[in-house]
Amino acid sequence: MIVSVEAVGALLGVVLVGLFVFGLRRRLIQRPGGTFDCSLRAAPAEGAEPGGKGWVYGVARYSGDQVEWFRVFSYAPRPRRVLDRPAIEVLGRREAQGSEELALLSDAVVLSCVHRGARLELAMSDDALTGFLAWLEAAPPGQRVNVA
């Protein structure tokens, strides 16, 4: 009986430490500022039906000429993807469709992009989209900007 109580206590301690580290990571990502909620998925091939491998909820952070994208449900200290401003080409935007409405935050706008030849979709709020497009257009002189 005492062994099982100790095991439950140890398990509870591990879970609490895990949750603390999880929250601390999110706080450290947001600390420098310039973050926004942003879901990401690999886009379907040209001409294919909407839908890809699935949306992954994340947090994006502006960092100079890059946007660093972190998975929310991860302990990794480094960004999962880094998007360079000169390499981002915006193809268009659309509203979430069908089951996407359940997978994304409410009122999310889906932005179709190409980054270094790879198609991807970013889903964010209208306010975050305005900021993202303004960041893209604010590229230093001489950089090409591809905003649809």
Secondary structure, DSSP 8 states (H G I E B T S, - for coil): -HHHHHHHHHHHHHHHHHHHHHHHHHHHHHTTS-EEE-EEEE---TTS-S--S--B-EEEEEETTEEEEEESS---SS-SEEEEGGGEEEEEEEE--TTHHHHS-TT-EEEEEEETTEEEEEEE-HHHHHHHHHHHHT--TT---B--
